[in-house]
């Protein structure tokens, strides 16, 4: 059974940093990444990383956020620096299985709040 376990959210001051972790199990994932959703808004891609190591970032986080992976642990990380109040959202880990058609799995979500 596929399982995604997230950790690392919390309250941080503007300009601070947080590191999110997502440990996945139960399948082979061609793409892993992070989405976020603020109240009243849609869920948007923040960053993802494919099997080859190629990364993609939303324009709003380029230069501030960095995604990485540990293949041995099947874990993806999101290092978030220079956080802004507009980064406040629930962050969801996403893992995508690419065989037998695309299929997305989601973590439970972790709250990130950027406020003084």
Secondary structure, DSSP 8 states (H G I E B T S, - for coil): --EEEEE--EEE-TT--EEEEEEEESS--SEEEEEEE-TTS--EEEEEEETTS-EEE-GGGTTTEEEEEETTTTEEEEEE-S--GGG-EEEEEEEEE-TTS-EEEE---EEEEE--
